Amino acid sequence: MNIATADQVAGLIRDGWVLTIGGFGHCGAPEALICALERRFINHGSPMSLSVIFSSGVGDQEKRGLNRLAHKGLISNLIGGFWALAPRIGEMVRRNEIEAYNWPQGVISHLYRAIAGGLPGVITTVGLSTFVEPRLGGGRLNSISNRKLIDVLDINGKEYLLYKAMPIHCALLRGTKSDAAGNITMEKEAGKYDVLAQAQAAKKSGGIVIFQVERIVDDSEVDSRLVVIPGIFVDFVVVSESAQHWQTYGEFFNVAYCCRQSEIKGFKAELENKAKNIIVRRAFFELLMYAESLKRSTPLVINLGIGVPEGIAQEVRRGKCESNGVVLTVESGAIGGYPAGGRSFGATESPQAFLNQAQLFDFYNGGGIDIAFLGFGKIDRQGRVDVCGFGERINGVGGFINISKAAQNLVFCGTFTASGLKVSYDDDRGFEVVREGRARKFVTAVSHVCYDPGGAVRCRTPLLITERAVFKIRKCYFEMIELAPGCIFSRDIMPYMDVPVVVSRTLRVMPEIVFGPGPITRSSVMNVV
């Protein structure tokens, strides 16, 4: 292992190399290394034409993280899972300045392992029947992205996708401490992410592995049990300045993100957005109903998607559900605790344990999620969901395709319309749309099929929760099973749905408790049911 400065290691990166960059969402960015790479390009015009692969792209939605690489000529192509936090990169994709491909996040995590093991790639059913499938677009995000990177295979009469392996010439990663041999610990990080597999993939490819850390310590200060990346996989270590080693983009350091806490901060009682607050509370109501229906002693494993579903974690905390067997998980590898939001998205407060990201996706792909609450951008008449991008924004599918394909139960959560929607509720008038959103979300056909009901392995009848109605997604139509009090079907529902809707014979009023501020408990759910 060699000790170097960030500028020195940036000078080692050559034109045309394939880079992988660590971190997850707002967490774990090797910011000092990314800054040095940007600085090198600005000052010297090199390296050029880099390829970058990432599972959950780090960024702050402004200028940090992957956004620093948004310089014409620096990057030639990207393969990524979650793109939403790097809008500057997204703008370059829209302008056809770089090739760009969106692959499922779990596939990319597994691809690092495949590369490390010398395999030809990842063979999986994840991505079939979606826009990632080569016959349906191959995950291409613009018109200049024409390479065929995914093959369709027939194995014993069943179709699979082969996501092809590629060499990794350089891995830019981050940890907490390093000893003289380059053994890296991550005790102050908010997760383990993909760092070990990324490092191994680069070493297998004959590439270089660079870690930024807070400090280099004597061997006696490194507990072998805390070493996540052995020094045999590390080439260079850079000691970063504290300003470029924030635990998340929102917090310099929060001890609750890396270990269990006997006491945790208070919950935020209500979201500022009334429509989203109603959806979150109705989703939590659904979670409690589901848990009550099972009456089992084993833990109930939950996944919460980004966006509206993030708020469910606050209700789970408020109801102290973890002590009653509800276990939340996040794709980063965190098990238990309460997923954070805002600019700490990707972190989890008071987690029970951390897995590597690929290990958690093994569990997800195998059907380990009992119920997943996922956002939806648009949904069409066939029940196909698009979360990839809308208008000028590229979100990417993240872990959505992996999770929606294999979860035992699915609940999609989102506002009925978008862009400007404002609603209100009071006990006298009931629910009211103050201002309708400008953008429709129930459309004839989506642009990017990220979920196809026909491709789901386990969940055959997903639920869809909005602020004004609840639907079951049936084959070729939507069954409305609940309507908000004060909401009129002909006025508030039908004019904004370009999909077939059938009113259930057992239509119910949405539970009144979800519209108010009070706590939702198992006993209150049973009283309503």
NUDREN-598042 format. One record per residue (C-alpha): residue in three letters; chain; x, y, z. Coordinates in Angstrom, 3 decimals, always signed. Layout:
<rs>
code:unit:xx:yy:zz
ALA:A:X:Y:Z
...
</rs>
This chain:
<rs>
code:unit:xx:yy:zz
MET:A:+0.000:+0.000:+0.000
ASN:A:+1.211:+3.503:-0.869
ILE:A:+0.262:+6.739:+0.853
ALA:A:-0.413:+9.562:-1.593
THR:A:-2.270:+12.824:-2.017
ALA:A:-5.557:+13.080:-3.865
ASP:A:-3.879:+15.023:-6.674
GLN:A:-1.160:+12.398:-7.045
VAL:A:-3.607:+9.521:-7.477
ALA:A:-5.760:+11.560:-9.873
GLY:A:-2.684:+11.806:-12.081
LEU:A:-2.556:+8.015:-12.360
ILE:A:-5.914:+7.746:-14.132
ARG:A:-5.538:+7.375:-17.893
ASP:A:-7.740:+8.276:-20.855
GLY:A:-10.424:+5.717:-21.652
TRP:A:-10.287:+3.921:-18.317
VAL:A:-13.329:+2.336:-16.683
LEU:A:-13.889:+3.727:-13.186
THR:A:-16.166:+2.592:-10.405
ILE:A:-17.025:+5.077:-7.673
GLY:A:-18.165:+4.075:-4.199
GLY:A:-20.892:+5.341:-1.907
PHE:A:-24.657:+5.182:-1.859
GLY:A:-27.055:+8.080:-2.411
HIS:A:-26.077:+10.888:-0.053
CYS:A:-23.633:+8.696:+1.870
GLY:A:-20.069:+7.493:+1.674
ALA:A:-18.845:+9.589:-1.256
PRO:A:-15.064:+9.565:-1.831
GLU:A:-15.376:+13.325:-2.266
ALA:A:-11.671:+14.133:-1.986
LEU:A:-10.873:+11.733:-4.837
ILE:A:-13.726:+12.962:-7.034
CYS:A:-12.641:+16.575:-6.442
ALA:A:-9.074:+15.749:-7.414
LEU:A:-10.228:+14.032:-10.600
GLU:A:-12.297:+17.074:-11.553
ARG:A:-9.409:+19.407:-10.740
ARG:A:-7.009:+17.333:-12.836
PHE:A:-9.303:+17.519:-15.856
ILE:A:-9.890:+21.267:-15.523
ASN:A:-6.187:+22.067:-15.137
HIS:A:-4.653:+19.539:-17.549
GLY:A:-7.437:+18.407:-19.889
SER:A:-6.952:+14.802:-18.822
PRO:A:-7.977:+12.126:-18.238
MET:A:-10.538:+12.050:-21.050
SER:A:-13.283:+9.711:-22.253
LEU:A:-13.691:+7.841:-18.986
SER:A:-16.356:+5.198:-18.495
VAL:A:-18.026:+5.179:-15.076
ILE:A:-20.106:+2.447:-13.464
PHE:A:-22.050:+2.910:-10.222
SER:A:-24.937:+1.184:-8.473
SER:A:-26.413:+4.089:-6.492
GLY:A:-24.771:+7.271:-7.711
VAL:A:-23.529:+9.620:-5.002
GLY:A:-24.500:+13.276:-5.208
ASP:A:-26.207:+16.151:-3.433
GLN:A:-28.473:+17.089:-6.382
GLU:A:-26.294:+20.158:-6.939
LYS:A:-22.525:+20.115:-7.429
ARG:A:-21.002:+17.411:-5.247
GLY:A:-20.451:+13.726:-5.901
LEU:A:-20.892:+12.594:-9.495
ASN:A:-22.048:+16.106:-10.401
ARG:A:-18.385:+17.173:-10.266
LEU:A:-17.681:+14.983:-13.291
ALA:A:-20.161:+16.786:-15.539
HIS:A:-17.512:+18.285:-17.834
LYS:A:-17.662:+17.667:-21.561
GLY:A:-14.885:+15.301:-22.579
LEU:A:-14.175:+13.908:-19.125
ILE:A:-16.750:+11.108:-19.348
SER:A:-17.744:+9.239:-22.491
ASN:A:-20.262:+6.763:-21.069
LEU:A:-21.930:+5.659:-17.859
ILE:A:-23.740:+2.599:-16.569
GLY:A:-25.680:+3.305:-13.407
GLY:A:-28.557:+2.219:-11.225
PHE:A:-29.807:+5.315:-9.390
TRP:A:-29.210:+8.669:-11.119
ALA:A:-31.451:+11.199:-9.380
LEU:A:-28.776:+12.790:-7.194
ALA:A:-26.541:+13.749:-10.129
PRO:A:-28.730:+16.082:-12.239
ARG:A:-25.715:+17.699:-13.925
ILE:A:-24.791:+14.319:-15.348
GLY:A:-28.438:+13.863:-16.321
GLU:A:-28.345:+17.106:-18.294
MET:A:-25.362:+15.850:-20.304
VAL:A:-27.244:+12.632:-21.026
ARG:A:-30.256:+14.580:-22.301
ARG:A:-27.992:+16.662:-24.556
ASN:A:-26.504:+13.462:-26.043
GLU:A:-23.041:+14.409:-24.800
ILE:A:-22.386:+11.022:-23.196
GLU:A:-23.635:+7.479:-23.647
ALA:A:-25.791:+6.359:-20.731
TYR:A:-27.377:+3.076:-19.670
ASN:A:-29.664:+2.389:-16.735
TRP:A:-29.309:-1.063:-15.180
PRO:A:-30.983:-2.416:-12.034
GLN:A:-29.016:-1.497:-8.943
GLY:A:-28.882:-5.057:-7.646
VAL:A:-27.544:-6.297:-10.973
ILE:A:-24.657:-3.825:-10.815
SER:A:-23.846:-4.872:-7.242
HIS:A:-23.746:-8.483:-8.383
LEU:A:-21.727:-7.524:-11.473
TYR:A:-18.841:-6.365:-9.288
ARG:A:-18.748:-9.827:-7.728
ALA:A:-18.919:-11.471:-11.149
ILE:A:-15.984:-9.404:-12.408
ALA:A:-14.018:-10.202:-9.249
GLY:A:-14.639:-13.906:-9.825
GLY:A:-13.667:-13.840:-13.495
LEU:A:-17.188:-14.612:-14.722
PRO:A:-18.615:-13.421:-18.063
GLY:A:-21.241:-11.347:-16.274
VAL:A:-24.469:-11.662:-14.318
ILE:A:-27.096:-14.136:-15.525
THR:A:-30.505:-13.329:-14.057
THR:A:-34.195:-12.892:-14.808
VAL:A:-34.082:-9.412:-13.253
GLY:A:-34.882:-6.912:-16.004
LEU:A:-36.987:-9.175:-18.215
SER:A:-40.224:-7.472:-19.371
THR:A:-38.750:-4.051:-18.540
PHE:A:-37.058:-1.368:-20.629
VAL:A:-33.709:-2.836:-19.548
GLU:A:-34.331:-5.933:-21.654
PRO:A:-32.441:-5.527:-24.981
ARG:A:-35.609:-6.168:-27.015
LEU:A:-37.304:-3.299:-25.150
GLY:A:-34.496:-0.750:-25.174
GLY:A:-31.544:-2.249:-23.328
GLY:A:-31.656:+0.426:-20.632
ARG:A:-30.557:+3.106:-23.091
LEU:A:-31.138:+6.663:-21.863
ASN:A:-30.505:+8.618:-25.064
SER:A:-30.174:+8.265:-28.827
ILE:A:-26.364:+7.913:-28.948
SER:A:-26.324:+4.923:-26.585
ASN:A:-26.315:+2.115:-29.138
ARG:A:-23.989:-0.532:-27.750
LYS:A:-25.405:-3.976:-27.018
LEU:A:-24.369:-4.663:-23.435
ILE:A:-27.038:-7.211:-22.485
ASP:A:-27.856:-10.534:-24.151
VAL:A:-30.963:-12.716:-23.911
LEU:A:-30.119:-16.338:-23.106
ASP:A:-32.187:-19.505:-23.218
ILE:A:-31.269:-21.934:-20.453
ASN:A:-33.329:-25.125:-20.324
GLY:A:-36.205:-23.402:-22.076
LYS:A:-36.274:-20.386:-19.756
GLU:A:-35.138:-16.876:-20.685
TYR:A:-32.446:-15.029:-18.769
LEU:A:-30.495:-11.834:-19.287
LEU:A:-26.703:-11.749:-19.388
TYR:A:-25.310:-8.417:-18.210
LYS:A:-21.807:-8.539:-19.624
ALA:A:-18.740:-8.053:-17.449
MET:A:-16.175:-5.359:-18.185
PRO:A:-12.709:-4.569:-16.809
ILE:A:-12.495:-2.077:-13.939
HIS:A:-9.304:-0.047:-14.284
CYS:A:-9.710:+2.053:-11.153
ALA:A:-11.908:+2.049:-8.040
LEU:A:-12.379:+5.272:-6.063
LEU:A:-13.590:+4.265:-2.609
ARG:A:-13.739:+5.412:+0.975
GLY:A:-13.310:+4.102:+4.504
THR:A:-12.661:+5.344:+8.015
LYS:A:-9.161:+4.214:+8.992
SER:A:-6.201:+2.454:+7.392
ASP:A:-3.184:+0.816:+8.936
ALA:A:+0.262:+0.680:+7.339
ALA:A:-0.706:-2.389:+5.298
GLY:A:-3.803:-0.744:+3.848
ASN:A:-6.366:-2.658:+5.885
ILE:A:-9.475:-0.470:+5.801
THR:A:-12.127:-0.121:+8.494
MET:A:-15.541:+1.503:+8.053
GLU:A:-16.780:+1.943:+11.621
LYS:A:-17.811:+5.581:+11.063
GLU:A:-19.499:+4.974:+7.712
ALA:A:-23.264:+4.626:+7.249
GLY:A:-22.899:+1.291:+5.456
LYS:A:-20.578:-1.156:+3.735
TYR:A:-22.158:-0.619:+0.305
ASP:A:-20.259:-2.348:-2.547
VAL:A:-16.736:-1.353:-1.533
LEU:A:-15.261:-4.830:-1.061
ALA:A:-16.638:-6.171:-4.341
GLN:A:-15.589:-2.993:-6.180
ALA:A:-12.046:-3.307:-4.858
GLN:A:-11.872:-6.996:-5.765
ALA:A:-13.245:-6.317:-9.255
ALA:A:-10.556:-3.726:-9.900
LYS:A:-7.797:-6.009:-8.624
LYS:A:-9.007:-8.899:-10.781
SER:A:-8.936:-6.547:-13.782
GLY:A:-5.348:-5.505:-13.080
GLY:A:-6.566:-2.070:-12.040
ILE:A:-5.771:+0.150:-9.072
VAL:A:-7.777:+0.610:-5.879
ILE:A:-7.690:+3.982:-4.141
PHE:A:-9.218:+4.671:-0.731
GLN:A:-9.714:+7.957:+1.014
VAL:A:-9.778:+7.691:+4.807
GLU:A:-9.941:+9.974:+7.821
ARG:A:-6.563:+8.881:+9.151
ILE:A:-3.801:+6.304:+9.034
VAL:A:-3.155:+4.588:+12.358
ASP:A:-0.747:+2.139:+13.949
ASP:A:-1.469:-1.532:+13.448
SER:A:-2.376:-1.851:+17.122
GLU:A:-5.283:+0.559:+16.624
VAL:A:-7.004:-1.606:+14.005
ASP:A:-9.236:-4.380:+15.284
SER:A:-9.079:-7.200:+12.732
ARG:A:-12.802:-7.803:+13.222
LEU:A:-13.529:-4.285:+11.960
VAL:A:-11.494:-4.599:+8.754
VAL:A:-13.894:-4.561:+5.793
ILE:A:-11.322:-4.335:+2.974
PRO:A:-8.065:-6.260:+3.515
GLY:A:-4.909:-4.446:+2.501
ILE:A:-4.181:-6.986:-0.241
PHE:A:-6.928:-5.276:-2.264
VAL:A:-5.682:-1.703:-1.694
ASP:A:-3.042:+0.133:-3.742
PHE:A:-3.226:+3.734:-2.512
VAL:A:-4.555:+5.456:+0.591
VAL:A:-5.313:+9.173:+0.704
VAL:A:-5.928:+10.993:+3.976
SER:A:-8.750:+13.405:+3.243
GLU:A:-9.534:+16.744:+4.801
SER:A:-12.559:+16.708:+7.086
ALA:A:-14.489:+19.026:+4.747
GLN:A:-14.401:+16.284:+2.105
HIS:A:-15.214:+13.419:+4.432
TRP:A:-18.726:+14.118:+5.635
GLN:A:-20.562:+10.968:+6.647
THR:A:-23.535:+12.119:+4.542
TYR:A:-24.104:+15.236:+2.469
GLY:A:-26.463:+16.451:+5.194
GLU:A:-24.500:+15.644:+8.354
PHE:A:-20.801:+15.692:+9.167
PHE:A:-21.179:+12.750:+11.531
ASN:A:-24.120:+11.107:+13.252
VAL:A:-23.139:+8.207:+15.480
ALA:A:-26.666:+6.794:+15.181
TYR:A:-26.001:+5.972:+11.514
CYS:A:-23.300:+3.429:+12.320
CYS:A:-24.398:+1.699:+15.523
ARG:A:-27.392:+0.831:+17.704
GLN:A:-28.767:+3.524:+19.999
SER:A:-30.623:+3.020:+23.274
GLU:A:-32.511:+6.235:+22.608
ILE:A:-33.236:+7.827:+19.253
LYS:A:-34.343:+11.287:+18.236
GLY:A:-38.014:+12.141:+18.181
PHE:A:-40.061:+11.512:+15.070
LYS:A:-41.403:+14.204:+12.777
ALA:A:-45.127:+14.025:+13.411
GLU:A:-46.388:+15.183:+10.028
LEU:A:-45.022:+15.890:+6.566
GLU:A:-45.415:+19.448:+5.332
ASN:A:-47.056:+18.202:+2.135
LYS:A:-50.620:+17.228:+3.092
ALA:A:-51.153:+14.885:+0.133
LYS:A:-47.966:+12.965:+0.864
ASN:A:-48.780:+12.838:+4.559
ILE:A:-52.131:+11.186:+3.822
ILE:A:-50.445:+8.613:+1.575
VAL:A:-47.772:+7.817:+4.168
ARG:A:-50.357:+7.317:+6.899
ARG:A:-52.602:+5.157:+4.697
ALA:A:-49.541:+3.070:+3.745
PHE:A:-48.625:+2.638:+7.402
PHE:A:-52.234:+1.662:+8.090
GLU:A:-51.835:-1.009:+5.394
LEU:A:-48.618:-2.239:+6.990
LEU:A:-50.321:-2.685:+10.356
MET:A:-53.290:-4.466:+8.759
TYR:A:-50.913:-6.815:+6.955
ALA:A:-48.920:-7.529:+10.113
GLU:A:-52.120:-8.217:+12.045
SER:A:-53.400:-10.590:+9.360
LEU:A:-50.260:-12.731:+9.521
LYS:A:-50.111:-13.095:+13.296
ARG:A:-46.699:-14.685:+13.038
SER:A:-43.807:-14.711:+15.461
THR:A:-41.030:-14.225:+12.893
PRO:A:-39.969:-10.699:+11.830
LEU:A:-41.852:-8.900:+9.065
VAL:A:-39.252:-7.665:+6.554
ILE:A:-40.065:-4.374:+4.833
ASN:A:-38.444:-2.300:+2.095
LEU:A:-39.241:+1.387:+1.699
GLY:A:-38.555:+3.061:-1.642
ILE:A:-37.355:+6.608:-2.190
GLY:A:-39.809:+9.495:-2.332
VAL:A:-43.178:+9.296:-0.600
PRO:A:-42.500:+5.862:+0.996
GLU:A:-39.536:+7.314:+2.930
GLY:A:-42.018:+8.938:+5.301
ILE:A:-43.349:+5.557:+6.437
ALA:A:-40.182:+5.100:+8.502
GLN:A:-41.285:+7.959:+10.757
GLU:A:-44.631:+6.280:+11.397
VAL:A:-42.912:+2.955:+12.107
ARG:A:-40.710:+4.739:+14.636
ARG:A:-43.649:+6.571:+16.139
GLY:A:-45.533:+3.319:+16.621
LYS:A:-42.428:+1.561:+18.020
CYS:A:-43.086:-1.188:+15.504
GLU:A:-39.529:-2.523:+15.462
SER:A:-40.054:-3.890:+18.964
ASN:A:-43.126:-5.679:+17.576
GLY:A:-41.265:-7.499:+14.822
VAL:A:-41.324:-5.003:+11.923
VAL:A:-37.838:-4.778:+10.370
LEU:A:-37.097:-2.089:+7.789
THR:A:-34.338:-2.622:+5.232
VAL:A:-32.528:-0.344:+2.777
GLU:A:-30.757:-1.446:-0.410
SER:A:-27.458:-0.086:+0.925
GLY:A:-27.312:-3.149:+3.185
ALA:A:-28.788:-1.786:+6.414
ILE:A:-31.043:-4.145:+8.376
GLY:A:-33.406:-2.705:+10.980
GLY:A:-33.465:+0.801:+12.378
TYR:A:-35.109:+3.751:+10.666
PRO:A:-34.051:+4.891:+7.173
ALA:A:-33.049:+8.546:+7.012
GLY:A:-34.296:+11.011:+4.433
GLY:A:-33.257:+14.370:+3.042
ARG:A:-29.533:+14.744:+2.431
SER:A:-28.838:+11.719:+4.571
PHE:A:-30.784:+9.407:+2.252
GLY:A:-29.058:+6.039:+2.252
ALA:A:-28.260:+6.131:+5.966
THR:A:-30.262:+4.346:+8.654
GLU:A:-30.646:+5.482:+12.227
SER:A:-29.880:+2.825:+14.843
PRO:A:-29.443:-0.113:+12.413
GLN:A:-29.365:-3.659:+13.742
ALA:A:-26.770:-4.829:+11.216
PHE:A:-25.021:-4.061:+7.925
LEU:A:-24.665:-6.422:+4.985
ASN:A:-22.790:-5.732:+1.790
GLN:A:-25.236:-4.382:-0.774
ALA:A:-24.910:-7.468:-2.994
GLN:A:-25.725:-9.751:-0.069
LEU:A:-28.945:-7.878:+0.640
PHE:A:-29.937:-8.082:-3.028
ASP:A:-29.395:-11.854:-2.843
PHE:A:-32.037:-11.852:-0.117
TYR:A:-34.322:-9.502:-2.070
ASN:A:-34.086:-11.515:-5.293
GLY:A:-34.939:-14.660:-3.368
GLY:A:-38.252:-13.229:-2.190
GLY:A:-37.104:-12.148:+1.268
ILE:A:-39.173:-8.956:+1.350
ASP:A:-42.597:-9.551:+2.886
ILE:A:-43.998:-6.237:+1.707
ALA:A:-42.424:-3.366:-0.235
PHE:A:-43.711:+0.189:-0.358
LEU:A:-42.453:+1.795:-3.573
GLY:A:-43.017:+5.112:-5.286
PHE:A:-44.457:+5.437:-8.775
GLY:A:-43.893:+8.157:-11.327
LYS:A:-46.408:+7.097:-13.945
ILE:A:-48.573:+4.019:-14.418
ASP:A:-50.410:+2.885:-17.544
ARG:A:-53.529:+0.943:-18.461
GLN:A:-51.669:-2.377:-18.230
GLY:A:-50.449:-1.617:-14.723
ARG:A:-46.893:-0.991:-15.910
VAL:A:-44.952:+1.488:-13.781
ASP:A:-42.309:+4.044:-14.799
VAL:A:-39.911:+5.442:-12.200
CYS:A:-36.912:+6.041:-14.478
GLY:A:-37.445:+9.631:-15.545
PHE:A:-39.998:+12.287:-16.315
GLY:A:-39.669:+15.375:-18.453
GLU:A:-36.125:+16.647:-18.076
ARG:A:-35.269:+14.581:-15.005
ILE:A:-33.479:+11.227:-15.024
ASN:A:-34.051:+9.242:-11.843
GLY:A:-32.941:+5.781:-12.823
VAL:A:-34.546:+2.589:-11.566
GLY:A:-32.308:+2.064:-8.548
GLY:A:-33.369:-1.111:-6.746
PHE:A:-36.966:-0.821:-7.992
ILE:A:-36.775:-3.582:-10.627
ASN:A:-35.156:-6.094:-8.265
ILE:A:-37.611:-5.372:-5.467
SER:A:-40.840:-5.147:-7.456
LYS:A:-40.086:-8.411:-9.250
ALA:A:-39.538:-10.530:-6.150
ALA:A:-41.339:-8.975:-3.152
GLN:A:-44.136:-11.069:-1.673
ASN:A:-46.456:-8.041:-1.562
LEU:A:-46.280:-4.662:-3.312
VAL:A:-47.774:-1.299:-2.435
PHE:A:-47.169:+1.601:-4.816
CYS:A:-47.427:+5.013:-3.158
GLY:A:-47.724:+8.391:-4.858
THR:A:-49.837:+11.462:-5.436
PHE:A:-52.731:+11.216:-7.883
THR:A:-51.341:+14.024:-10.046
ALA:A:-47.999:+15.853:-9.915
SER:A:-46.503:+19.335:-10.315
GLY:A:-48.465:+21.764:-8.185
LEU:A:-50.990:+19.500:-6.441
LYS:A:-52.400:+20.941:-3.213
VAL:A:-55.064:+19.288:-1.063
SER:A:-56.762:+19.917:+2.266
TYR:A:-58.868:+18.028:+4.757
ASP:A:-61.077:+18.975:+7.674
ASP:A:-63.704:+17.096:+9.614
ASP:A:-66.597:+19.123:+8.187
ARG:A:-65.809:+19.294:+4.454
GLY:A:-63.689:+16.181:+4.233
PHE:A:-61.050:+15.857:+1.503
GLU:A:-60.705:+18.666:-1.030
VAL:A:-58.430:+19.309:-4.004
VAL:A:-57.389:+22.942:-3.616
ARG:A:-55.228:+22.921:-6.754
GLU:A:-54.902:+20.006:-9.150
GLY:A:-51.463:+18.947:-10.334
ARG:A:-50.495:+19.845:-13.884
ALA:A:-49.017:+16.436:-14.728
ARG:A:-51.047:+13.267:-15.150
LYS:A:-49.685:+10.072:-13.655
PHE:A:-52.271:+7.559:-14.940
VAL:A:-51.425:+7.387:-18.645
THR:A:-52.167:+5.266:-21.703
ALA:A:-48.589:+3.965:-21.967
VAL:A:-45.434:+4.641:-19.952
SER:A:-42.113:+5.533:-21.591
HIS:A:-39.908:+3.233:-19.502
VAL:A:-41.423:-0.007:-18.264
CYS:A:-39.787:-0.523:-14.867
TYR:A:-42.460:-2.857:-13.513
ASP:A:-44.688:-5.164:-15.523
PRO:A:-47.318:-7.124:-13.552
GLY:A:-46.785:-10.065:-15.884
GLY:A:-43.113:-10.235:-14.947
ALA:A:-43.624:-10.256:-11.181
VAL:A:-42.620:-13.551:-9.602
ARG:A:-44.758:-13.426:-6.467
CYS:A:-47.087:-10.448:-6.079
ARG:A:-50.013:-10.749:-8.499
THR:A:-52.307:-7.969:-7.248
PRO:A:-50.364:-4.899:-6.107
LEU:A:-52.042:-2.134:-4.165
LEU:A:-51.794:+1.509:-5.226
ILE:A:-52.306:+4.244:-2.638
THR:A:-52.919:+7.903:-3.472
GLU:A:-54.157:+10.780:-1.333
ARG:A:-57.713:+10.475:-2.648
ALA:A:-58.248:+6.811:-3.534
VAL:A:-56.836:+3.314:-3.142
PHE:A:-56.750:+0.824:-6.026
LYS:A:-55.972:-2.809:-6.667
ILE:A:-54.047:-3.253:-9.910
ARG:A:-55.898:-5.968:-11.788
LYS:A:-55.108:-7.423:-15.177
CYS:A:-56.001:-4.675:-17.694
TYR:A:-57.921:-2.484:-15.226
PHE:A:-57.782:-0.701:-11.878
GLU:A:-60.254:-1.610:-9.153
MET:A:-60.985:+1.337:-6.863
ILE:A:-61.520:-0.096:-3.388
GLU:A:-61.410:+3.092:-1.292
LEU:A:-62.330:+6.745:-1.833
ALA:A:-61.479:+9.719:+0.378
PRO:A:-64.401:+11.247:+2.306
GLY:A:-65.745:+14.216:+0.339
CYS:A:-64.103:+13.021:-2.875
ILE:A:-66.402:+12.637:-5.905
PHE:A:-65.514:+9.928:-8.434
SER:A:-66.797:+11.783:-11.515
ARG:A:-65.064:+15.021:-10.522
ASP:A:-61.865:+14.035:-8.726
ILE:A:-60.960:+10.632:-10.178
MET:A:-62.134:+9.826:-13.697
PRO:A:-61.073:+13.078:-15.459
TYR:A:-57.439:+12.429:-14.504
MET:A:-57.107:+8.732:-15.363
ASP:A:-56.320:+7.552:-18.892
VAL:A:-56.734:+3.970:-17.693
PRO:A:-59.776:+1.690:-17.255
VAL:A:-61.246:+1.961:-13.753
VAL:A:-63.857:-0.244:-12.107
VAL:A:-65.486:+0.775:-8.836
SER:A:-65.398:-2.131:-6.403
ARG:A:-68.681:-3.613:-5.278
THR:A:-67.315:-3.306:-1.757
LEU:A:-66.044:+0.286:-2.120
ARG:A:-65.161:+1.788:+1.250
VAL:A:-64.350:+5.247:+2.538
MET:A:-60.645:+5.683:+3.265
PRO:A:-60.089:+5.386:+7.039
GLU:A:-60.636:+8.764:+8.676
ILE:A:-57.665:+8.233:+10.957
VAL:A:-55.208:+8.572:+8.046
PHE:A:-56.265:+12.186:+7.431
GLY:A:-55.542:+13.418:+10.959
PRO:A:-52.383:+13.957:+13.021
GLY:A:-52.908:+11.354:+15.739
PRO:A:-50.906:+8.144:+16.090
ILE:A:-52.032:+5.069:+14.173
THR:A:-51.779:+1.948:+16.321
ARG:A:-52.638:-1.706:+15.839
SER:A:-55.636:-1.291:+18.123
SER:A:-56.909:+1.710:+16.143
VAL:A:-56.523:-0.274:+12.916
MET:A:-58.512:-3.172:+14.328
ASN:A:-61.245:-0.772:+15.442
VAL:A:-61.555:+0.539:+11.868
VAL:A:-61.402:-2.902:+10.256
</rs>
